[in-house]
């Protein structure tokens, strides 16, 4: 519930703090005193668009703060939004909204900065405002279905349907993606098969390009390599004065020298090793020269193979060593078409089963809504009579949106399936007999709309999760017995909700558990609105004023006391 609101530099308000209590809170006062300004400030706090013209003259910034006592569930949701809990024994939510004349502004929840969208979401969970400054959920067709389902007690059933529907949408999206992928793969299939055939025929192996390049270089130098090898053979062994021959002569001479000087005997091994090494080299050169291949045919084969590999590299934009991996990928793509077809059949079967289940569930929801509709209309008619809307009629229209591709079929026609089923709901209203029923937002006046909402809230009081209800203009055009009936219903509603009501009627004000008087005063050259909580005596006087006008008489005071006594509601 709303425990306290502080308003600074807003319209006629300089700095005003208002405390509210559980139950019925009534704001009364002379016309123009600033009652509706307070509700305008509350609307701003709950996310309404700021109006720079409402900033008090002489100030650049207006600010509204509200302290709400909230339940554990909403406190948990705030934590999920990154809003730190207030350090109090009971869960509190402290909202603050600042707006500047320049158009800038900021919003905070428990001193955590939040967006206006989050502020509006929190506002819709905390307060319903009905009157000239309002959120007026009743005017939003999208909530009419929610209201009917609340009345029918379909919350759990609808939540289960929504969860099932989200799973259906996920599978539908998966099927759509899969169909698109398969279509793209099938469109590429002919090209993929051609490329795969080409790569299969080429059979390029990792490292093959380097090997072929080396072989081509050797084939190109075969004649020169043969000539150089032959020259080395001759230098080593075959010509007069060859290296091996000279090493033999040197060895013979060294042996003779070692006979004369035994100290040189060990040096003979070095010369023997040199001669053996030269002989080994000569033999290897002979074998190497004989292995040299002079093959124009092989050269053509190597060049053709190199040309093929280089062409494939350019065509596919990959290196030669990556062609094998590309071939494997193409094979996998062809395989994926077959596996994708199998997955599609499996997914389509799952979707058909879920669609059938959703169709059954949607049908059950529709039947329960139709049954609840008649009962709700009947109860509202009774409430309307008591609230001075005896000639008014509200019809709960349930319809469905035809869709050729809809997931649900009824009577040979397909309908669009949504998170809430196949039904759309609209409240149609007429205040006078003979006039056609039209959407509620187009025909109801402010006072009528507040009483319609009061009737709905009375019928839905046990199911309505919004803890605070605010009514403005609810007493427009009524009096006497109707005003008494409105007061009783507000009092009854205040047993389950916190109710804040602006009224000029004592028949309503007398039921208040907290009566707040709004007054306007002039200090110097400035006009200021103020508010105070009335004690028992002041409340009698205010009720007398509301009954008799400016001149309060003893009879008026006595009548006011009788009015309070008749309600049996203690003053606060």
C-alpha positions as CSV (number, residue, x, y, z in Angstrom):
1,X,0.0,0.0,0.0
2,X,1.0,3.7,-0.3
3,X,2.2,4.7,3.1
4,X,3.5,8.2,2.3
5,X,4.0,10.6,-0.5
6,X,6.1,13.8,-0.5
7,X,5.6,16.4,-3.2
8,X,7.9,19.4,-3.8
9,X,7.5,22.3,-6.3
10,X,4.6,20.8,-8.1
11,X,1.8,23.3,-9.3
12,X,0.5,24.9,-6.1
13,X,2.4,22.6,-3.8
14,X,5.6,23.9,-2.2
15,X,6.6,21.0,0.0
16,X,3.9,18.6,1.1
17,X,4.1,15.3,2.9
18,X,1.0,13.1,3.1
19,X,0.6,9.9,5.2
20,X,-2.0,7.4,4.2
21,X,-3.5,4.5,6.2
22,X,-4.9,1.1,5.2
23,X,-8.6,1.0,4.3
24,X,-10.5,4.0,2.9
25,X,-8.6,7.4,2.7
26,X,-10.8,10.4,1.7
27,X,-9.5,13.7,0.4
28,X,-12.0,16.6,0.6
29,X,-11.8,20.3,0.3
30,X,-13.0,23.3,-1.6
31,X,-13.0,23.2,-5.4
32,X,-9.5,24.3,-6.6
33,X,-7.8,23.6,-3.4
34,X,-5.4,21.2,-5.0
35,X,-6.9,17.7,-4.5
36,X,-6.5,16.6,-8.1
37,X,-3.0,18.2,-8.1
38,X,-2.1,15.6,-5.5
39,X,-3.3,12.8,-7.8
40,X,-1.5,14.4,-10.7
41,X,1.7,14.2,-8.7
42,X,1.0,10.6,-7.8
43,X,0.5,9.8,-11.5
44,X,3.9,11.4,-12.3
45,X,5.5,9.2,-9.6
46,X,4.0,6.1,-11.2
47,X,5.3,6.9,-14.7
48,X,3.1,9.4,-16.4
49,X,4.6,11.8,-18.9
50,X,5.9,15.0,-17.1
51,X,4.5,18.4,-17.9
52,X,7.1,21.2,-17.4
53,X,4.3,23.7,-16.9
54,X,3.3,21.9,-13.7
55,X,6.6,22.8,-12.1
56,X,6.0,25.5,-9.5
57,X,6.6,29.1,-10.5
58,X,10.1,30.1,-9.5
59,X,11.5,26.5,-9.4
60,X,13.4,24.6,-12.1
61,X,12.8,21.1,-10.7
62,X,9.8,19.3,-9.3
63,X,10.1,16.0,-7.3
64,X,7.7,13.4,-6.0
65,X,8.6,10.6,-3.6
66,X,6.5,7.7,-2.5
67,X,7.0,5.1,0.2
68,X,5.1,1.8,-0.5
69,X,4.8,-1.2,1.8
70,X,5.0,-4.2,-0.6
71,X,4.6,-7.9,-0.4
72,X,7.4,-10.4,-0.5
73,X,6.6,-11.3,-4.1
74,X,6.9,-7.8,-5.5
75,X,10.0,-7.3,-3.3
76,X,11.5,-10.4,-5.0
77,X,10.7,-9.0,-8.4
78,X,12.3,-5.7,-7.5
79,X,15.5,-7.6,-6.6
80,X,15.4,-9.3,-10.0
81,X,15.3,-5.9,-11.6
82,X,18.4,-4.9,-9.7
83,X,16.5,-2.7,-7.1
84,X,18.2,-3.1,-3.7
85,X,15.8,-3.7,-0.8
86,X,15.2,-0.9,1.6
87,X,16.8,-1.5,5.0
88,X,13.5,-1.9,7.0
89,X,11.9,-4.7,8.9
90,X,9.0,-4.8,6.4
91,X,9.6,-4.8,2.6
92,X,9.5,-1.2,1.4
93,X,9.7,0.3,-2.1
94,X,10.8,3.9,-2.2
95,X,10.0,5.5,-5.6
96,X,11.3,9.0,-6.6
97,X,10.7,10.9,-9.7
98,X,12.4,14.2,-10.6
99,X,11.4,16.4,-13.6
100,X,13.1,19.5,-14.8
101,X,11.7,22.5,-16.7
102,X,14.2,21.7,-19.5
103,X,12.4,18.4,-20.1
104,X,15.0,16.2,-18.4
105,X,14.3,14.0,-15.5
106,X,15.2,10.9,-13.6
107,X,13.5,8.0,-11.8
108,X,14.7,6.0,-8.8
109,X,13.6,2.9,-6.8
110,X,15.3,2.5,-3.5
111,X,17.9,4.9,-4.7
112,X,18.7,2.7,-7.8
113,X,18.3,4.5,-11.1
114,X,15.6,3.0,-13.2
115,X,14.0,3.7,-16.6
116,X,10.5,5.2,-17.0
117,X,9.4,1.9,-18.5
118,X,10.4,0.0,-15.3
119,X,8.7,2.8,-13.3
120,X,5.5,2.3,-15.2
121,X,5.7,-1.4,-14.7
122,X,6.1,-1.0,-11.0
123,X,3.3,1.7,-11.0
124,X,0.8,-0.7,-12.6
125,X,1.6,-3.3,-9.9
126,X,1.2,-0.8,-7.1
127,X,-1.7,1.5,-7.8
128,X,-4.8,1.7,-10.1
129,X,-5.8,5.4,-10.6
130,X,-9.3,6.2,-11.9
131,X,-10.2,9.7,-12.7
132,X,-8.9,12.7,-14.7
133,X,-5.3,12.0,-13.8
134,X,-4.9,8.2,-14.4
135,X,-3.5,5.1,-15.9
136,X,-7.1,3.8,-16.4
137,X,-6.4,0.2,-17.2
138,X,-10.1,-0.2,-17.9
139,X,-9.7,1.8,-21.0
140,X,-7.0,-0.5,-22.4
141,X,-8.7,-3.3,-24.4
142,X,-5.8,-5.6,-23.8
143,X,-6.6,-5.9,-20.1
144,X,-10.3,-6.8,-20.6
145,X,-9.3,-10.4,-21.1
146,X,-7.3,-10.3,-17.9
147,X,-10.2,-8.9,-16.0
148,X,-12.5,-11.7,-17.3
149,X,-10.0,-14.4,-16.5
150,X,-9.5,-13.0,-13.0
151,X,-13.2,-13.2,-12.4
152,X,-13.3,-16.7,-13.8
153,X,-10.3,-17.8,-11.7
154,X,-8.3,-18.9,-14.7
155,X,-5.0,-17.6,-13.5
156,X,-3.3,-21.0,-13.0
157,X,-4.9,-22.6,-16.1
158,X,-3.8,-19.6,-18.3
159,X,-0.3,-19.6,-16.9
160,X,0.0,-23.3,-17.9
161,X,-1.4,-22.5,-21.3
162,X,1.1,-19.6,-21.7
163,X,4.0,-21.8,-20.8
164,X,2.9,-24.5,-23.3
165,X,2.4,-21.8,-26.0
166,X,5.9,-20.4,-25.5
167,X,7.3,-23.9,-26.0
168,X,5.1,-24.2,-29.2
169,X,6.5,-20.9,-30.5
170,X,10.1,-22.0,-29.8
171,X,9.5,-25.2,-31.8
172,X,7.7,-23.3,-34.5
173,X,10.7,-20.9,-34.8
174,X,13.0,-23.9,-34.9
175,X,11.0,-25.5,-37.7
176,X,11.0,-22.2,-39.6
177,X,14.8,-21.9,-39.2
178,X,15.3,-25.5,-40.2
179,X,13.0,-25.1,-43.3
180,X,15.0,-22.1,-44.4
181,X,18.3,-23.9,-43.9
182,X,17.1,-26.9,-45.7
183,X,15.8,-24.8,-48.6
184,X,19.2,-23.1,-48.8
185,X,21.0,-26.4,-48.7
186,X,18.8,-27.9,-51.4
187,X,19.3,-24.8,-53.5
188,X,23.0,-25.4,-53.2
189,X,22.8,-29.2,-53.6
190,X,23.5,-29.4,-57.3
191,X,26.5,-27.1,-56.9
192,X,27.7,-28.9,-53.8
193,X,27.5,-32.3,-55.6
194,X,29.4,-30.8,-58.5
195,X,32.1,-29.4,-56.3
196,X,32.3,-32.6,-54.3
197,X,32.7,-34.6,-57.5
198,X,35.5,-32.3,-58.7
199,X,37.4,-32.5,-55.4
200,X,36.9,-36.2,-55.2
201,X,38.4,-36.6,-58.7
202,X,41.3,-34.3,-57.8
203,X,42.2,-36.2,-54.5
204,X,44.6,-33.5,-53.4
205,X,46.6,-34.7,-50.4
206,X,48.1,-32.5,-47.7
207,X,51.7,-31.6,-48.6
208,X,51.3,-32.7,-52.3
209,X,51.8,-29.2,-53.6
210,X,55.2,-28.9,-51.9
211,X,56.3,-32.3,-53.2
212,X,55.2,-31.6,-56.8
213,X,57.0,-28.2,-56.7
214,X,60.3,-29.9,-55.6
215,X,59.9,-32.6,-58.3
216,X,59.3,-30.0,-61.0
217,X,62.4,-28.1,-59.9
218,X,64.4,-31.3,-60.1
219,X,63.1,-32.2,-63.6
220,X,63.9,-28.7,-64.8
221,X,67.5,-29.0,-63.7
222,X,68.1,-32.6,-64.7
223,X,70.6,-31.9,-67.6
224,X,72.6,-29.4,-65.5
225,X,72.7,-31.8,-62.5
226,X,73.9,-34.7,-64.8
227,X,76.7,-32.5,-66.1
228,X,77.9,-31.3,-62.7
229,X,77.8,-34.9,-61.3
230,X,79.9,-36.2,-64.3
231,X,82.4,-33.4,-63.8
232,X,82.7,-34.3,-60.1
233,X,83.2,-38.0,-61.0
234,X,86.1,-37.2,-63.3
235,X,87.7,-34.8,-60.7
236,X,87.5,-37.5,-58.1
237,X,88.6,-40.6,-60.0
238,X,88.5,-40.7,-63.8
239,X,90.8,-38.1,-65.1
240,X,94.6,-37.9,-65.0
241,X,95.7,-36.4,-61.7
242,X,92.3,-37.1,-60.1
243,X,91.7,-36.4,-56.4
244,X,91.6,-40.1,-55.4
245,X,94.8,-40.8,-57.4
246,X,96.7,-37.9,-55.9
247,X,95.5,-39.0,-52.4
248,X,97.0,-42.5,-53.2
249,X,100.3,-41.0,-54.2
250,X,100.2,-38.8,-51.0
251,X,99.5,-41.9,-48.9
252,X,102.5,-43.8,-50.4
253,X,104.8,-40.8,-49.7
254,X,103.5,-40.5,-46.1
255,X,104.2,-44.1,-45.4
256,X,107.8,-43.7,-46.5
257,X,108.2,-40.6,-44.4
258,X,106.7,-42.4,-41.4
259,X,109.3,-45.2,-41.8
260,X,111.9,-42.5,-41.4
261,X,110.1,-40.7,-38.6
262,X,107.7,-43.1,-36.6
263,X,106.1,-40.0,-35.0
264,X,104.2,-39.5,-38.2
265,X,102.6,-42.9,-38.3
266,X,99.4,-41.8,-36.7
267,X,98.9,-39.2,-39.4
268,X,98.5,-41.9,-42.0
269,X,95.0,-42.6,-40.7
270,X,93.8,-39.1,-41.7
271,X,95.0,-39.5,-45.2
272,X,93.5,-43.0,-45.5
273,X,90.1,-41.6,-44.2
274,X,90.2,-38.8,-46.8
275,X,90.9,-41.3,-49.6
276,X,88.1,-43.6,-48.4
277,X,85.7,-40.6,-48.1
278,X,86.5,-39.4,-51.6
279,X,86.0,-42.9,-53.0
280,X,82.6,-43.2,-51.3
281,X,81.6,-39.8,-52.7
282,X,82.6,-40.8,-56.2
283,X,80.5,-44.0,-56.0
284,X,77.4,-42.0,-54.7
285,X,77.8,-39.5,-57.5
286,X,77.8,-42.3,-60.0
287,X,74.6,-43.7,-58.5
288,X,73.0,-40.2,-58.4
289,X,73.9,-39.4,-62.0
290,X,72.5,-42.7,-63.1
291,X,69.2,-41.9,-61.2
292,X,68.7,-38.6,-62.8
293,X,65.4,-38.7,-64.8
294,X,65.2,-37.1,-68.2
295,X,61.4,-37.3,-68.8
296,X,59.4,-34.6,-70.7
297,X,56.3,-36.8,-70.1
298,X,56.7,-36.6,-66.3
299,X,57.4,-32.9,-66.5
300,X,54.1,-32.5,-68.3
301,X,52.3,-34.6,-65.7
302,X,53.8,-32.6,-62.8
303,X,53.0,-29.3,-64.4
304,X,49.4,-30.4,-65.2
305,X,49.0,-31.5,-61.6
306,X,50.3,-28.2,-60.2
307,X,48.1,-26.3,-62.5
308,X,45.0,-28.3,-61.3
309,X,45.9,-27.7,-57.6
310,X,46.5,-23.9,-58.2
311,X,43.2,-23.6,-60.1
312,X,41.3,-25.3,-57.2
313,X,43.0,-23.0,-54.7
314,X,41.9,-19.9,-56.7
315,X,38.4,-21.3,-57.3
316,X,37.6,-22.3,-53.7
317,X,39.7,-19.5,-52.0
318,X,41.6,-22.0,-49.8
319,X,45.1,-23.3,-49.6
320,X,45.9,-26.7,-51.1
321,X,46.3,-28.3,-47.7
322,X,42.7,-27.2,-46.9
323,X,41.0,-28.8,-49.9
324,X,40.7,-32.1,-48.1
325,X,38.8,-30.4,-45.2
326,X,36.6,-28.5,-47.7
327,X,35.7,-31.8,-49.3
328,X,34.8,-33.3,-45.9
329,X,32.6,-30.2,-45.2
330,X,30.8,-30.6,-48.5
331,X,30.2,-34.3,-47.7
332,X,28.8,-33.2,-44.3
333,X,26.5,-30.7,-45.9
334,X,25.0,-33.3,-48.2
335,X,24.6,-35.6,-45.2
336,X,22.9,-32.8,-43.2
337,X,20.1,-32.6,-45.8
338,X,19.2,-36.1,-45.0
339,X,19.5,-35.7,-41.3
340,X,17.7,-32.3,-41.5
341,X,14.8,-34.0,-43.3
342,X,14.6,-36.5,-40.5
343,X,14.7,-33.8,-37.8
344,X,12.1,-31.9,-39.6
345,X,9.7,-34.8,-39.7
346,X,10.4,-35.3,-35.9
347,X,9.8,-31.6,-35.2
348,X,6.7,-31.4,-37.3
349,X,5.2,-34.4,-35.4
350,X,6.1,-32.8,-32.0
351,X,4.4,-29.5,-33.2
352,X,1.3,-31.3,-34.3
353,X,1.0,-32.9,-30.9
354,X,1.5,-29.6,-29.1
355,X,-0.9,-27.8,-31.5
356,X,-3.6,-30.4,-30.7
357,X,-3.0,-30.0,-27.0
358,X,-3.1,-26.1,-27.3
359,X,-6.3,-26.4,-29.3
360,X,-7.9,-28.5,-26.6
361,X,-6.7,-26.1,-23.8
362,X,-7.8,-23.0,-25.8
363,X,-11.2,-24.6,-26.2
364,X,-11.5,-25.2,-22.5
365,X,-10.5,-21.7,-21.7
366,X,-13.1,-20.3,-24.2
367,X,-15.9,-22.4,-22.6
368,X,-15.0,-21.2,-19.1
369,X,-14.8,-17.6,-20.3
370,X,-18.2,-17.8,-22.0
371,X,-19.7,-19.2,-18.8
372,X,-18.0,-16.5,-16.6
373,X,-19.1,-13.7,-19.0
374,X,-22.8,-14.2,-18.4
375,X,-22.3,-14.3,-14.6
376,X,-20.0,-11.2,-14.6
377,X,-22.5,-9.2,-16.7
378,X,-25.3,-10.2,-14.4
379,X,-23.4,-9.1,-11.3
380,X,-22.3,-5.9,-12.9
381,X,-25.9,-5.0,-13.7
382,X,-26.7,-5.3,-10.0
383,X,-23.8,-3.2,-9.1
384,X,-24.6,-0.5,-11.7
385,X,-28.2,-0.2,-10.3
386,X,-26.7,0.5,-6.8
387,X,-24.2,3.0,-8.2
388,X,-26.7,5.1,-10.1
389,X,-26.0,3.5,-13.4
390,X,-29.3,1.6,-13.5
391,X,-29.9,2.3,-17.2
392,X,-26.3,1.4,-18.1
393,X,-25.3,-2.0,-19.6
394,X,-21.9,-3.5,-20.0
395,X,-21.4,-6.4,-22.3
396,X,-18.3,-8.6,-22.3
397,X,-17.7,-9.4,-26.0
398,X,-15.7,-12.4,-26.8
399,X,-14.4,-12.9,-30.3
400,X,-11.7,-14.6,-32.2
401,X,-9.3,-13.4,-34.9
402,X,-9.6,-15.5,-38.2
403,X,-6.3,-16.5,-39.6
404,X,-5.9,-18.8,-42.6
405,X,-2.6,-19.9,-41.1
406,X,-3.9,-20.1,-37.6
407,X,-2.9,-23.0,-35.3
408,X,-6.5,-23.7,-34.1
409,X,-9.4,-24.8,-36.2
410,X,-13.0,-24.5,-35.2
411,X,-16.0,-25.3,-37.4
412,X,-13.9,-25.3,-40.6
413,X,-12.3,-21.9,-39.8
414,X,-8.8,-21.3,-38.5
415,X,-8.1,-18.8,-35.8
416,X,-5.0,-17.1,-34.5
417,X,-3.5,-18.6,-31.4
418,X,-1.8,-16.3,-28.8
419,X,-0.3,-16.5,-25.4
420,X,-3.8,-16.3,-23.9
421,X,-5.7,-18.7,-26.2
422,X,-7.8,-17.8,-29.2
423,X,-10.1,-15.3,-27.6
424,X,-10.1,-11.5,-27.6
425,X,-12.3,-9.6,-25.1
426,X,-13.7,-6.1,-25.3
427,X,-16.0,-4.4,-22.8
428,X,-18.8,-2.7,-24.7
429,X,-20.8,-0.1,-22.8
430,X,-23.9,2.1,-23.1
431,X,-25.1,4.4,-20.4
432,X,-28.6,4.9,-21.9
433,X,-31.3,2.6,-23.3
434,X,-31.6,2.6,-27.1
435,X,-28.0,3.5,-27.7
436,X,-25.8,0.9,-29.3
437,X,-23.1,-0.8,-27.3
438,X,-19.7,0.8,-28.1
439,X,-16.1,0.3,-26.7
440,X,-16.0,1.6,-23.1
441,X,-13.2,4.1,-23.8
442,X,-15.4,5.9,-26.4
443,X,-18.6,6.4,-24.5
444,X,-18.0,6.5,-20.7
445,X,-17.5,9.9,-18.9
446,X,-15.0,10.3,-16.1
447,X,-17.6,9.8,-13.4
448,X,-19.3,6.9,-15.1
449,X,-15.9,5.2,-15.8
450,X,-14.9,5.5,-12.1
451,X,-18.2,3.9,-11.1
452,X,-17.8,1.2,-13.7
453,X,-14.4,0.5,-12.3
454,X,-15.7,0.6,-8.7
455,X,-18.3,-2.0,-9.8
456,X,-15.6,-4.2,-11.4
457,X,-13.3,-3.8,-8.5
458,X,-16.1,-4.8,-6.1
459,X,-16.8,-7.9,-8.1
460,X,-13.1,-8.8,-8.5
461,X,-11.9,-7.7,-5.1
462,X,-10.6,-11.1,-4.1
463,X,-8.7,-11.6,-7.3
464,X,-7.4,-8.1,-7.9
465,X,-3.6,-8.1,-7.1
466,X,-3.1,-4.3,-7.2
467,X,-3.1,-3.2,-3.5
468,X,-4.0,0.5,-3.9
469,X,-7.0,1.9,-5.7
470,X,-7.5,5.6,-6.3
471,X,-10.8,7.2,-7.4
472,X,-11.4,10.7,-8.6
473,X,-14.6,12.1,-10.1
474,X,-16.5,9.1,-8.8
475,X,-19.2,11.4,-7.3
476,X,-19.8,13.4,-10.5
477,X,-23.6,13.6,-11.1
478,X,-24.7,11.6,-8.1
479,X,-26.2,12.2,-4.7
480,X,-28.6,10.9,-2.2
481,X,-29.1,7.1,-2.1
482,X,-26.6,6.5,-4.9
483,X,-23.9,8.4,-3.1
484,X,-24.7,6.4,0.0
485,X,-24.4,3.2,-2.0
486,X,-21.1,4.4,-3.6
487,X,-19.7,5.1,-0.1
488,X,-20.7,1.6,1.2
489,X,-19.1,-0.1,-1.7
490,X,-15.9,1.9,-1.3
491,X,-15.9,0.9,2.4
492,X,-16.5,-2.7,1.5
493,X,-13.7,-2.6,-1.1
494,X,-11.4,-1.0,1.5
495,X,-11.5,-4.3,3.5
496,X,-9.3,-6.0,0.9
497,X,-7.5,-2.9,-0.6
498,X,-6.2,0.4,0.3
499,X,-8.6,2.9,-1.3
500,X,-7.9,6.7,-1.8
501,X,-10.9,8.7,-2.9
502,X,-11.4,12.4,-3.8
503,X,-15.0,13.4,-3.1
504,X,-17.3,16.4,-2.4
505,X,-20.0,14.2,-1.0
506,X,-20.4,13.6,2.8
507,X,-22.2,10.3,2.1
508,X,-18.9,9.0,0.8
509,X,-16.5,10.9,3.1
510,X,-18.2,9.6,6.3
511,X,-17.0,6.1,5.6
512,X,-13.3,7.2,5.6
513,X,-10.9,5.6,8.0
514,X,-8.5,8.5,7.4
515,X,-10.0,11.9,6.3
516,X,-7.6,14.4,4.8
517,X,-8.5,18.0,4.2
518,X,-6.9,19.9,1.3
519,X,-6.8,23.6,1.6
520,X,-5.4,26.5,-0.4
521,X,-4.0,29.6,1.2
522,X,-2.2,32.8,0.1
523,X,1.0,33.9,1.8
524,X,2.3,37.1,0.6
525,X,2.1,36.9,-3.2
526,X,2.2,33.1,-3.4
527,X,-0.7,30.6,-3.4
528,X,0.0,27.2,-1.7
529,X,-1.9,24.0,-1.2
530,X,-1.7,22.2,2.1
531,X,-3.2,19.1,3.7
532,X,-3.9,17.8,7.1
533,X,-5.4,14.7,8.7
534,X,-8.6,15.6,10.5
535,X,-9.2,14.5,14.1
536,X,-12.7,13.6,15.3
537,X,-13.9,17.2,15.9
538,X,-12.4,18.6,12.7
539,X,-13.9,15.7,10.8
540,X,-17.4,16.5,12.1
541,X,-16.9,20.1,11.0
542,X,-15.8,19.2,7.5
543,X,-18.7,16.8,7.0
544,X,-21.0,19.6,8.1
545,X,-19.4,22.0,5.6
546,X,-19.7,19.4,2.8
547,X,-23.4,19.0,3.8
548,X,-24.5,22.6,4.4
549,X,-21.9,24.7,2.5
550,X,-19.8,27.5,3.9
551,X,-22.2,28.3,6.8
552,X,-21.8,25.5,9.3
553,X,-24.8,25.4,11.7
554,X,-25.4,23.5,15.0
555,X,-27.9,21.4,13.1
556,X,-25.3,20.7,10.4
557,X,-22.8,19.6,13.1
558,X,-25.4,17.4,14.8
559,X,-26.3,15.8,11.4
560,X,-22.5,15.2,10.7
561,X,-22.2,13.4,14.0
562,X,-25.1,11.2,13.2
563,X,-23.6,10.4,9.8
564,X,-20.4,9.3,11.4
565,X,-22.2,7.3,14.1
566,X,-24.2,5.5,11.4
567,X,-21.0,4.2,9.8
568,X,-19.5,2.7,12.9
569,X,-16.0,3.4,11.5
570,X,-13.6,4.9,14.0
571,X,-11.8,8.1,13.1
572,X,-8.0,8.1,12.7
